[in-house]
Amino acid sequence: MTINNNSKHLDAMLKSIDPTSAKEKSETPQPEAGTLHTEVPGAARRSMNKIIEMQQHTELHEELRKLLGHLHAQTMLISGEGLENFCNHSDQIKSDYLWAMTDTAERALKLLDDTY
């Protein structure tokens, strides 16, 4: 389920829980899907924000797991007996391979830095 669909689902739930919010139409623009809600009152806002934050953390976890999985596979191919095969390749191939490993690690670190 996407963030946009989650946001719509949460809005529908909140309207059914709090009848005044369903009747009142705010003139203020609504936040984009996936952003924290500050205009919704009290516990409903905290619940919505917690759900959105959990989904963002899940997406971050999945992306980091994918990047680290790639990096792990790359290092496994050049460790142990694989190192001899790796050393038999041209300098350009070795350089490109090591650059790809570095790039994967940098993307994972940037993802963490941008998030925290």
SELOLUM-134976 format. One record per residue (C-alpha): x, y, z. Coordinates in steps of 0.1 Angstrom, whole numbers. Layout:
BEGIN
+-------+-------+-------+
|     u |     v |     w |
+-------+-------+-------+
|     X |     Y |     Z |
...
+-------+-------+-------+
//
This chain:
BEGIN
+-------+-------+-------+
|     u |     v |     w |
+-------+-------+-------+
|     0 |     0 |     0 |
|    14 |    34 |    -9 |
|    18 |    64 |    14 |
|    -9 |    82 |    -6 |
|   -34 |    53 |    -1 |
|   -25 |    51 |    36 |
|   -31 |    88 |    39 |
|   -65 |    85 |    23 |
|   -73 |    55 |    45 |
|   -63 |    74 |    76 |
|   -84 |   104 |    66 |
|  -114 |    82 |    61 |
|  -109 |    66 |    95 |
|  -105 |    99 |   113 |
|  -136 |   113 |    97 |
|  -156 |    83 |   109 |
|  -142 |    86 |   145 |
|  -145 |   124 |   148 |
|  -178 |   136 |   133 |
|  -168 |   173 |   136 |
|  -137 |   168 |   114 |
|  -160 |   153 |    87 |
|  -183 |   183 |    87 |
|  -157 |   210 |    88 |
|  -139 |   218 |    56 |
|  -106 |   235 |    62 |
|   -96 |   263 |    39 |
|   -59 |   255 |    46 |
|   -41 |   233 |    22 |
|   -36 |   197 |    32 |
|    -1 |   183 |    36 |
|    13 |   161 |    10 |
|    10 |   124 |    15 |
|    38 |   110 |    36 |
|    44 |   142 |    55 |
|    36 |   147 |    92 |
|     2 |   161 |   100 |
|     2 |   191 |   124 |
|   -34 |   204 |   118 |
|   -52 |   173 |   131 |
|   -60 |   175 |   168 |
|   -43 |   156 |   196 |
|   -43 |   118 |   197 |
|   -54 |   114 |   161 |
|   -25 |   135 |   149 |
|     0 |   115 |   170 |
|   -15 |    83 |   156 |
|   -13 |    94 |   120 |
|    23 |   107 |   125 |
|    34 |    75 |   141 |
|    19 |    54 |   113 |
|    36 |    76 |    87 |
|    70 |    75 |   106 |
|    67 |    37 |   108 |
|    61 |    34 |    71 |
|    91 |    57 |    64 |
|   113 |    36 |    86 |
|   101 |     5 |    69 |
|   110 |    19 |    35 |
|   144 |    30 |    48 |
|   150 |    -4 |    63 |
|   141 |   -21 |    30 |
|   164 |     2 |     9 |
|   193 |    -3 |    33 |
|   188 |   -40 |    34 |
|   189 |   -41 |    -4 |
|   221 |   -20 |    -6 |
|   238 |   -40 |    21 |
|   227 |   -72 |     4 |
|   244 |   -60 |   -28 |
|   275 |   -50 |   -10 |
|   276 |   -84 |     8 |
|   273 |  -103 |   -24 |
|   300 |   -82 |   -40 |
|   324 |   -88 |   -12 |
|   317 |  -125 |   -11 |
|   326 |  -128 |   -48 |
|   361 |  -114 |   -42 |
|   369 |  -131 |    -9 |
|   385 |  -165 |    -4 |
|   390 |  -184 |   -36 |
|   371 |  -157 |   -55 |
|   401 |  -133 |   -49 |
|   423 |  -153 |   -73 |
|   396 |  -150 |  -100 |
|   392 |  -113 |   -93 |
|   430 |  -107 |   -96 |
|   430 |  -124 |  -130 |
|   408 |   -96 |  -144 |
|   421 |   -65 |  -161 |
|   429 |   -34 |  -139 |
|   399 |   -16 |  -154 |
|   374 |   -44 |  -144 |
|   389 |   -46 |  -109 |
|   387 |    -8 |  -106 |
|   351 |    -7 |  -118 |
|   341 |   -35 |   -95 |
|   357 |   -18 |   -64 |
|   341 |    15 |   -74 |
|   307 |    -2 |   -76 |
|   312 |   -15 |   -40 |
|   323 |    19 |   -28 |
|   293 |    35 |   -45 |
|   269 |    10 |   -29 |
|   284 |    17 |     6 |
|   282 |    55 |     0 |
|   245 |    53 |   -11 |
|   237 |    34 |    21 |
|   256 |    59 |    43 |
|   239 |    89 |    25 |
|   205 |    73 |    31 |
|   213 |    71 |    68 |
|   227 |   106 |    69 |
|   197 |   121 |    51 |
|   173 |   103 |    74 |
|   189 |   111 |   108 |
+-------+-------+-------+
//
